[in-house]
C-alpha cells in the first residue's frame, strides 16, 4: 500500500510540474509579401510552402523559367495565381505571413536531453493540401520534431528543414532558422481539459 501511495504521489507531482504550452512563432515582416529573393541565409534549405508568399512566388517563377519548355506551364500558372492571391490583401490582413506552432512540455526545457515536440504550420500562399488550387490560407498536418534546450536557446530539429534548426532565443522569444531571427514567438496555454489520459 505504501508503494502504491508513493507511485501515485510521484505521478501527481510530475503531472503538476509538466505543463504543455504552445510556442507560436510568426513571420510578420511585410517584406515577405514582395521579396522574391532570399529572406535569410539558408532559406533555400527550408520547405518553400512554409516561407512567406513572396519567397513562394520567387520559387515558382524560377521553376517557370527553368522548365518553361517542359512542364513550366504549371509553375508559371502557379506563380501567377500566387501573385493574384498576394495582391488580394488576404495575407497582409491575416496578422502573419507564416507561422510555426510548437507544442512543448515545459519540463523538457530544464534538461539538455533531446525530447519530442509537436509542430504544425499555418501559411498564406501555397496550400498544404495541394491539388489544383495554387493559393490560399491553410494549415499543415501535425508532425513530430525533436527539441533540445540550453539556458539561452530552444532548438527544433525537423521543422520543415533537414539542414537548419529552428531556434528560439529564450530571453526575447525572437526565432528563426539558423542565425536568422525574423520570427517572433509568444507562449500560449494548451487546453487539455478534454484529454482522457
N, C-alpha and C positions, 0 to 999 in steps of 0.2 A: 504494500500500500504506500509506503514511504517513497519507493522508487517511482510509482505512478504519479504521485503528487509532485515529485521533483521534475519528471518529464513534462508534466502539464505546465508547471511554473516556468520552465525553460522555454517552452513553445510560446507561452504568453508573453514573456519578456521579449523574445525575438520578434513576435508579431507587432509589438508596440514600437520597437526600435526601427524595424524595417518599414520604410514608408515609400510607396510608389509615388513618383512625381513625373510630370511631363516637362520636358525641356523643349520649348517651342522656339526654333531658330528661323528667323525670317530674313529674306533678302528684300529690302525695300527701296534701295537706291534707284531712282528713276533713270539713271544712265543705262540700266539694264533693259530699258524699253528700246533704246536706239542703238546701243553699241553692238555691232555685229562682229567685232574683233574680240580679242581676248579680254576678259573681265579681270582675271587674276592669273598669276603664274600657275601653270599646270591645269587650267580649266579644260584643256583637251583630254585630260585623263578622267574627267567626271562625265557621267552619263548625260547626254545633251538634254534629255527630257527634264532633268532636274534643274537646269540653268534658266535664268531669266529669258524671256521671249526674244530679246534682241540677239542673244547668242544662238538660239534655236533657228532664227531666220538666217543668220550668218552661216550656220552649218548646212541648212537646206540649200542656200544659194551656192555654196562651194560645191555641194554634190550635184546641183543642177548644171554648173559649168563643167564639172569633171565628167559627168555621164550624159551630157546632152545628146550624144548620138546613140546612146544605148537606152537606158531606162530613165534618162534625165527628165523626161516629161513629168513623171511622178514627183520628182524632187522640185521641179520648177513650179508645179501646181501647189505643192506643199508650202513653198516659200511665199507664194502669192496669197494663199489662204491665211498664213500666219501674219503677214503684213496687214491684211484687211482686218483681221481679228484684233491685232495690236492697235490699229487706228480707230477701232470702235470705242476705245476707252475702258473696256472691261477690266483689263489688267491694272491700269492706273488707279481705278476706283476700288480695287479689291482690298488694298491695305498691305499686300505683299506681292512680289513677283514670283517668288519661290519660297517654299517653307519645308524644313525638315523637323519632324516631331518625334523626339526620342522619349520612350517611357523607360525610366530607370528606377532601380531600388536604391534609395539614398544611403543605405548601409554599405553598399558597394563602393561608395566614394571614400570610405575610410580604410581601404586596403589597396595595395599595389597589384593585387592579383587581377587577372582577366575575369570579367563577368559578362553575362549576356544582357542585352537591352533590346527593346523593340523599336522599330523605325517605320514610319510611313511618311510620305511626302505629298504636299499639295503643290500644284503648279498651274500657271496660266500660260497656255500655249499648246504644245503637242499633248493630246490626251493619252493617259496611261492605257486606256482600253484599245488603242489602235483603231483599226477599221478605216472607213472611207472619210470620216470626219477628221480633218487635219488640225483643228484648233478648238480650244475650249478650256474650261476650268475643271480640273479633275484631281483625284487622289490616287496614290499607289496602293497596292496591297500591303499588308503588314509584313515586315521581314525581320529576321533576327540579325543583329550586329553585335560585335564584340566591343566592350568598353574597358578602358584602363584609366586610372586616375592618379594624379600626383597632387600635392598641395596647391599647385597653381594651374594645372590644365587637366581637362577631361578629354580623352581621345576616343573616337569611334572608328573602328575598322570595318570596312564593308558597306559604308554609307554611300552607295552608288559609284564607288571608285575602287579599283583594285590596286591603284598606285598611291593614292593620297588618303590620309586620315582626315576626318572632320574633327577639328579641335575647338574646344570651348575654353576661353580664359575664365577661370573661376571668379576672379576679382571683378571683372567688368561684364561678364556674360557676352562679350563680343566673340564671334566664332567664324569659322570658315575652313576651307580645305588648305592643308599645308600651312604656309605662313600668312595666308590671306585672312582678314577679319572683316569681311563685307557683310556678314550676317549679324543680327542682334538677337539674343535669346531672352526668354523670360521663363520663369518657373511657374507651373500650374499644378493644382491638385488633380489627382486621378480618382474618379468615383468608382469605388469597388463595392458599393452597397448591394449590388445585385449578384456578386460572386457567390457561388455556393461553397467554394472551398478556398 
